[in-house]
Amino acid sequence: MCSWPVPREPLRRVAVTGGTHGNEMSGVYLAQHWLRAPGELQRPSFSAMPVLANPAATAACRRYVDRDLNRTFTSTFLTARAHPDDPYEVKRARELNQLLGPKASGRAFDFILDLHNTTANMGTCLISESTHNVFAMHLCRHLQMQSPELPCRVLLYQVPGEESYSLYSVAKNGMGLELGPQPQGVLRADLSTRMRALVAAALDFIQLFNQGTAFPAFEMEGYRAIRGMDFPRTEAGDLAGTVHPQLQDRDFEPLRPGAPIFQMFSGEDVLYEGEATVYPVFINEAAYYEKGIAFLQTEKLTFSVPALSMLAPAPTPDP
Amino acid sequence: MCSWPVPREPLRRVAVTGGTHGNEMSGVYLAQHWLRAPGELQRPSFSAMPVLANPAATAACRRYVDRDLNRTFTSTFLTARAHPDDPYEVKRARELNQLLGPKASGRAFDFILDLHNTTANMGTCLISESTHNVFAMHLCRHLQMQSPELPCRVLLYQVPGEESYSLYSVAKNGMGLELGPQPQGVLRADLSTRMRALVAAALDFIQLFNQGTAFPAFEMEGYRAIRGMDFPRTEAGDLAGTVHPQLQDRDFEPLRPGAPIFQMFSGEDVLYEGEATVYPVFINEAAYYEKGIAFLQTEKLTFSVPALSMLAPAPTPDP
């Protein structure tokens, strides 16, 4: 199964979106900078469009005003009849769907690169929905090769059976860049420099693809989201403890059965009771407290990615 | 001049306030925990009262709802005629002034310890208004002795001529605890454990004082706030750059003339043009963007603190 066919034409309509969450400052300020100075996003075969995705949340320096924009690009929200009382982000999702989509249509943008930060110690993380997205996996590989000394992990983040709800799902293809750790509302120079270099490399990759470069097959490592794990809570629903110091900041490291995951205010430790080793990510992400997620469990996998070329012949049917 | 006379009686009415800023989570959760389990704040000679200072901001996980509560304890706000349209924090400041004050009255609490976090890399920082507060300086000294291996700096944070506006100024005496770095909305176990130990040690010090312990004179080092330094901005007032990587995370380290302080989005560095070495603090604090403060400049000083004892005789007048 592959929902993301390899593009057969050059990608001409590319967007780089920042401020989808208004307090994730690397993307906010890069998008604002590129809106003033768009030349940096130009390549010979295309010119990427910078978009400040959630201007109201950006102005308020909050993740969102009424609801999480990056969970709002589902057919339910995009196709429902508009109403003046609709939440701000529902209105904005429809505007972005008009600008960059419509989702699942031939008129949609070819690619959206969506810029995010996390308070978790995730370093450079590339978010895609599936290993089956051959174009995105080659792009990830290309980004990983830019600074081989820095970890640059691929997170596969789609819950099976769920409709895709993220901003980049509006385009024919897309990907998220997630850089951390950075507090909400803070712009660290090191992270925005890194994000800027990654965006440049992503646009370079699209340029290479557009000019007919062939990319060979390879093996890749990734982390696939399995489930969220909530904080320990009191009967009233308040936190009864927080992430254990031995788990804090250890994103992408193995968590083995029996290891401590939470430290209760009363002093005891809570141990991980799963049967298999998992690889936690988004550990103690500020925005996930309200979602009931202290960290996200992932499994580590290795998979094969076939060769990529715009001009690649369709697979020959078996004789 | 000394506005904080050494107490002549045991301190019986002590409060520990958390959530003065609703997204500084160590104090928020410690206050909520102590409200459920106040025994931890008991000592033989007194029982400290836990207070969640800004419940509405805490519920919203924001610094404040209408205005910064910790800048609202001035006579202008506290004594103005109440109006139903007053900002939430003005109403709440008046409630806290009733509960813990009234400010500058004999009925006010003896001591308030106010708990804060910063996104800056300030480690453990004790905030007082003046070196002349002999009781607070001895308390700082006591806290520094608890973990001599960890830096524990004293920040003297009152702009000369300004009326004190912080929550703890409502009591006869008080101090702030500022622990970082911690993102807004995140509860790190290491920081809340440290804060809990510092609060316990502060209460132990008050207990020692109350039972008549005499504390000898000593020399102390501190950092006195001089002025804030804003980010570089575009003509429209937007950020044109951010804190330089060579300054980021270097709170309390010397900043010498000519050293880089900002990195512009256009690529250039901005250098520090002051004539004297300063010691920046609150470097890249999320909450200070809106205040126009990229960091606060301080000067380092060494000063003498006289001996302290509840029973110390009044100084003998010169013959």
Interface residues (C-beta under 8 A of the other chain):
Chain A: Y29 Q32 H33 R36 C61 R62 T119 P181 Q182 P183 Q184 G185 V186 L187 R188 A189 D190 S192 T193 T234 D238 L239 T242 V243 H244 P245 Q248 Q263 F265 N284 E285 A286 A287 Y289 E290
Chain B: Y29 Q32 H33 R36 C61 R62 T119 P181 Q182 P183 Q184 G185 V186 L187 R188 A189 D190 S192 T193 T234 D238 L239 T242 V243 H244 P245 Q248 Q263 F265 N284 E285 A286 A287 Y289 E290
